[in-house]
Every structure is written in C-alpha cells, then in structure tokens.
Amino acid sequence: MAQVQTESMTGPPLSECIEKYLATREQDIDARTLNQHRLALERLQRFLEAQNIIHIREITVDHLETFKTAGLPKAMRMTTKATTFAKIRCFLRAAFRRGWIKEALVDKVTTVKAVYDQKEPYTDDEIATILDHASLLDGGTHGYAKQAGTFRLLLELMLSTGLRVGDAVGFDPRALSKGDSLWIYTYQPQKQKRSEKPKLLEAYITDEMKKRIDECRWLSMKGPFWYGAGSDPTPLAQAVYERMQNIGERTGIADCRPHRLRDTFAVRALLRGMQLEDVSRLLGHASVKVTETYYAKWIGSRKRRLERLVAESLASTP
C-alpha cells in the first residue's frame, strides 16, 4: 500500500517510461531517428539522476529549463540542441497523454531557438579535387578501397542527383525507367517516417551516367555501390563519410563530407533557374519552407521574379 501511494505521487520510474515510449515510437520512425530519440532521453535521464530525480512526476519545469543549459554539451551546435530538445518535448507530450505526469510540462518549457546556417556548396575546383583524389585511393581488398573508380562514380551520382548518401549506396540501376530524355529512378528514401504508404521520390540521370554505372565494376550483385551481407546502409554511408574526411585532410578542403554534394546539387539547380518548389521535390523535403530555410541566399530566380513583379506594379501605378 505504501508503494502504491508513493507511485501515485511520484509516478512510475523515468527509465520505465522512456522504454515504453521508445517501444511505441519504433512503429512509426526509422531506426536512425529512433536512436536519436534514445540518445536525447538518455541525456535527460542522466542529468535528472544526478539531481536525484528517479520518478517521472518529480520532474519540474525548472529541471527541464536547466537541462537545456547544463545537461547538453557546451560545444554542441545550437541546431543539434534544438533537435535534441524537440525529441524530449515529444516524450513529454506522450507522457502527459498517457497519464505518467499530471502536468502538461511541454506547454510550459520553451523551445531551443536555433539559427540554421545557410548550406555552403563545394566550389568547382573543390569538386574537381575531390573526384581526382577519389580515383587515387590507396587500394585494398574490400569495399570502396578495392574499386576506386566505382567510389568516384558514387560521388558523381550524388552530385548529379542530390541523393542522400544512404540512398546513393543502395542505388540499383535495374530500377531505372526511360523517360523522354532522361532515366528516372524511383526509390523509397531511407530517411522518412514509417507509414502504411511509404513516400516515393524520383531522381534523374543521363544516358552517359547510366552507361558508366552499367559498365563499372559493381561491388556486389545487390548493386554497384553496395558491399557486405547486411541490409542496413548506415555502415556504408559511414564508410563514404570517412573516406571523404580523409580526402579533405589530404587536400585541405574544409568540412569535406558527402552531404555537401547534395547541397551542391541543390545550389547548382537554383542558380540555373530551377524553381524552388521543384528543387524541394527532388530533395524530398517535407515542405518548400525547409528548402528555403537552408538555401535562401541561393534563390536568385525567386528574388529576380519578385523584383520584376514589383517593378511592373510600380510602372502601372498612375
């Protein structure tokens, strides 16, 4: 009876609530995102345990506000802090809905404000240097080290399509269909919420790119850029990241990583005059606002269009 009375006041243990929450989220988010939720909640749990907070109803608004400044690494980027705390807010919302806490703490704590940096593409010279060094891998008996030419082609594929590295390593040219002038690759992106109807995206490649991929040395029967027996692209994406980091160290290219190839694709498309909405669709962003947030300073065509509209309206004013 004493234990029941105590739990009615303090609620269930925080650790138990976290595991229950993660078990339910496993049904609707991918493994990578689920792991991010777990890491965020583990940070919160360690911070609260240091304050002798074990049960969920002992958490106060002050604990949560203090966690934002004292519970997260000082060197952590503000964007990462914002993402981490957003996941904690999701947990707090679920905790109130499920009755683990009696107070809607999520409505009382403030969000972490983050200023998102504008994405910086590679310069043409940096791209040339990266591709040259991708062809000069030291060699080896496994993976990308074994086939430097195939590794370089993987980087070119990301640069020409905007594919995320996790989707690029799983690229299967056998899924291509011929369009009027380009080859169309329809795929299910790795980064998306689990749902009954998965989102499909399209990427477009030229005849020349398809021919080179068909003729290159494939790393496995599964695809030209896939090796190993697993089905998770994360280790392969990490291998690409590490090799690009090594290229950056050898050549002096700062922040040399695969995602910047995607940024370069987006910026080049915008500078060629492609509409923001079309670029957003190719990138698979949830909304045009996401694309605009990251690439605002590169949207010259939209600025010129607004300038033209304003000029026309002023000219027609009596």
C-alpha positions in Angstrom: 0.0 0.0 0.0 2.8 2.4 0.8 4.4 1.7 -2.6 1.2 2.3 -4.4 0.7 5.6 -2.5 4.3 6.6 -3.3 3.9 5.9 -7.0 0.6 7.8 -7.1 2.6 10.8 -6.0 5.9 10.3 -7.9 4.6 8.4 -10.9 6.4 5.4 -12.5 10.2 5.4 -12.8 11.5 7.6 -15.6 13.6 4.8 -17.1 10.4 2.6 -17.4 8.5 5.4 -19.1 11.4 6.0 -21.6 11.5 2.4 -22.6 7.7 2.3 -23.1 7.8 5.4 -25.2 10.6 4.2 -27.4 8.8 0.9 -27.9 5.7 2.7 -29.3 7.8 5.1 -31.5 9.6 2.1 -33.1 6.4 1.5 -35.1 6.4 4.9 -36.9 10.0 6.1 -37.2 13.1 4.6 -38.8 15.9 3.0 -36.7 18.2 6.0 -37.1 15.7 8.5 -35.8 14.7 6.1 -33.0 18.3 6.0 -31.9 18.4 9.8 -31.8 15.3 9.8 -29.6 17.0 7.3 -27.3 20.2 9.3 -27.1 18.3 12.5 -26.2 16.3 10.8 -23.5 19.4 9.1 -22.1 21.0 12.5 -21.7 17.9 13.8 -19.9 17.8 10.7 -17.6 21.5 11.0 -16.7 21.0 14.7 -15.9 18.0 14.1 -13.7 19.6 11.2 -11.9 22.4 13.5 -11.0 19.7 15.7 -9.4 18.3 12.6 -7.5 15.2 12.6 -9.8 14.2 8.9 -10.4 10.5 9.1 -10.9 8.8 11.0 -13.8 6.4 13.1 -11.7 9.4 14.6 -9.8 10.4 16.5 -13.0 9.7 20.2 -12.9 9.8 22.9 -15.4 13.0 24.2 -13.7 14.7 20.9 -14.2 13.9 21.0 -17.9 15.0 24.6 -18.4 18.2 23.9 -16.6 18.8 20.8 -18.7 19.0 23.0 -21.8 22.0 24.9 -20.4 23.7 22.4 -18.1 22.6 19.0 -19.4 23.8 19.4 -23.0 27.5 19.7 -24.1 28.6 23.3 -24.4 30.3 22.5 -27.7 27.1 21.1 -29.2 25.7 23.1 -32.1 22.5 25.1 -31.4 20.8 23.3 -34.3 21.6 19.9 -32.6 20.5 21.2 -29.2 17.2 22.3 -30.8 16.7 18.9 -32.4 17.6 17.1 -29.2 15.2 19.1 -27.1 12.4 18.8 -29.7 12.6 15.0 -29.2 12.4 15.5 -25.4 9.3 17.6 -25.9 7.7 14.7 -27.9 8.4 12.5 -25.0 6.8 15.0 -22.5 3.7 15.3 -24.7 3.3 11.5 -24.8 3.9 11.3 -21.0 1.1 13.7 -20.3 -1.3 11.9 -22.7 -0.6 8.6 -21.2 -1.0 9.8 -17.6 2.6 9.4 -16.4 2.7 13.0 -15.5 -0.3 15.1 -14.3 1.0 18.4 -15.7 1.5 19.4 -19.3 5.2 20.3 -18.9 5.6 20.5 -22.7 3.4 23.7 -22.7 5.5 25.4 -20.0 9.0 24.8 -21.2 10.4 26.9 -24.0 11.9 25.5 -27.2 15.6 25.9 -28.0 15.9 28.6 -30.7 18.4 27.7 -33.4 19.7 29.7 -36.3 20.2 27.4 -39.2 23.3 28.0 -41.2 23.0 28.5 -44.9 24.2 25.5 -46.8 27.6 26.1 -48.5 28.2 24.1 -51.7 31.6 23.0 -52.9 33.3 25.2 -55.4 34.0 23.8 -58.9 37.7 23.5 -58.0 36.9 21.6 -54.8 34.7 19.2 -56.7 37.4 18.5 -59.3 40.0 17.9 -56.5 37.6 15.6 -54.6 36.9 13.5 -57.6 40.6 13.3 -58.6 41.5 12.1 -55.1 38.6 9.7 -55.0 40.2 8.0 -58.0 43.5 7.7 -56.1 42.5 5.6 -53.2 45.4 3.5 -51.8 43.7 0.3 -52.8 42.8 -2.7 -50.7 40.8 -5.9 -50.8 37.5 -4.8 -49.5 34.7 -2.3 -50.3 35.5 1.1 -51.8 39.2 0.7 -51.3 39.1 -2.1 -53.8 37.3 -0.2 -56.5 38.4 3.5 -56.5 36.7 4.1 -59.9 33.3 2.9 -58.5 33.7 5.0 -55.4 34.3 8.1 -57.6 31.2 7.3 -59.6 29.2 7.1 -56.4 30.2 10.7 -55.6 29.3 11.8 -59.1 25.9 10.2 -58.7 25.2 12.1 -55.5 26.4 15.3 -57.1 24.2 14.9 -60.2 21.0 13.7 -58.4 21.1 15.1 -54.9 20.6 11.7 -53.4 21.5 11.3 -49.7 24.5 9.1 -49.2 22.3 6.4 -47.5 20.1 6.3 -50.7 23.0 6.5 -53.1 24.8 3.5 -51.7 21.7 1.4 -52.3 21.2 2.7 -55.9 20.1 0.0 -58.2 20.2 0.8 -61.9 18.0 -2.1 -62.7 15.1 0.0 -61.3 15.6 2.8 -63.8 12.9 3.5 -66.4 13.4 5.5 -69.6 11.8 9.0 -69.7 11.5 11.3 -72.7 15.1 12.5 -72.3 16.5 11.1 -69.0 16.4 7.9 -67.0 14.0 8.0 -64.0 15.0 6.3 -60.7 12.0 5.9 -58.4 13.0 5.0 -54.9 11.9 4.9 -51.2 14.2 7.2 -49.3 15.8 5.8 -46.2 15.0 9.0 -44.2 11.3 9.1 -43.7 8.6 8.3 -41.2 7.2 4.9 -41.2 3.7 4.8 -42.5 1.3 2.5 -44.3 2.0 4.3 -47.5 5.8 5.0 -47.9 6.8 8.1 -49.7 8.5 7.6 -53.1 10.9 10.0 -54.7 12.4 10.3 -58.2 15.9 11.1 -59.3 17.0 11.6 -62.9 20.2 10.6 -64.6 21.6 11.0 -68.1 22.3 8.3 -70.7 26.0 8.9 -70.1 25.8 8.4 -66.4 23.7 5.2 -66.8 26.2 3.8 -69.2 29.1 4.4 -66.9 27.3 2.8 -64.0 26.3 -0.2 -66.0 29.9 -0.7 -67.2 31.7 0.0 -63.9 32.8 -2.8 -61.6 30.0 -3.5 -59.2 30.8 -4.1 -55.6 28.1 -6.9 -55.3 25.2 -8.4 -57.1 22.9 -6.2 -55.0 24.2 -3.0 -56.7 27.3 -1.2 -57.9 27.9 0.7 -54.7 26.8 -1.9 -52.1 29.1 -4.4 -50.4 28.7 -6.7 -47.5 25.9 -9.1 -46.4 23.9 -6.6 -44.4 20.7 -4.7 -45.3 21.4 -1.5 -43.3 23.0 1.2 -45.4 24.3 3.1 -42.3 27.8 1.4 -42.2 28.3 2.0 -45.9 27.3 5.7 -45.5 29.8 6.0 -42.7 32.5 4.5 -44.9 31.8 7.1 -47.5 31.9 9.8 -44.9 35.2 8.6 -43.5 36.8 8.4 -47.0 35.7 11.9 -47.8 37.1 13.2 -44.5 40.4 11.6 -45.4 40.3 13.4 -48.8 39.6 16.7 -47.0 42.6 16.1 -44.7 44.9 15.4 -47.7 43.7 18.3 -49.8 42.9 21.0 -47.2 39.2 21.1 -48.2 37.3 22.0 -45.0 34.2 20.2 -44.0 34.6 17.5 -46.7 31.6 15.2 -46.3 29.1 13.5 -48.6 26.0 15.7 -47.7 27.7 18.7 -49.2 27.4 17.0 -52.6 23.7 17.2 -52.1 23.9 20.8 -51.1 26.0 21.5 -54.3 23.4 19.8 -56.4 20.6 22.0 -54.9 22.5 25.2 -55.3 23.6 24.5 -58.8 19.9 23.8 -59.7 18.8 27.0 -58.1 21.5 29.0 -59.9 20.4 27.5 -63.2 16.9 29.0 -62.6 15.1 25.9 -61.4 12.1 26.8 -59.3 12.4 26.3 -55.5 9.4 24.0 -55.4 11.0 21.7 -58.0 14.3 21.6 -56.1 12.4 20.8 -52.9 10.7 17.9 -54.5 13.9 16.5 -55.9 15.5 16.7 -52.5 12.5 15.1 -50.9 12.0 17.8 -48.3 8.8 17.8 -46.2 7.9 21.3 -47.4 9.3 24.1 -49.5 9.9 26.0 -46.3 12.6 23.5 -45.4 14.4 24.1 -48.7 14.1 27.8 -48.4 15.5 27.8 -44.8 18.7 26.1 -46.0 19.2 27.7 -49.4 17.6 31.1 -49.1 20.6 33.1 -50.2 21.0 31.0 -53.4 17.4 31.6 -54.6 18.3 34.2 -57.2 15.5 33.4 -59.6 12.8 34.0 -57.0 14.4 37.3 -56.0 14.5 38.4 -59.6 10.9 37.4 -60.1 9.8 39.4 -57.1 11.8 42.4 -58.4 10.2 42.1 -61.8 6.7 41.9 -60.2 7.3 45.0 -58.0 8.8 46.9 -60.9 5.7 46.1 -63.1 3.3 47.1 -60.3 5.1 50.4 -59.8 5.1 51.1 -63.6 1.4 50.5 -63.7 0.7 52.8 -60.8 -0.9 56.1 -62.0 
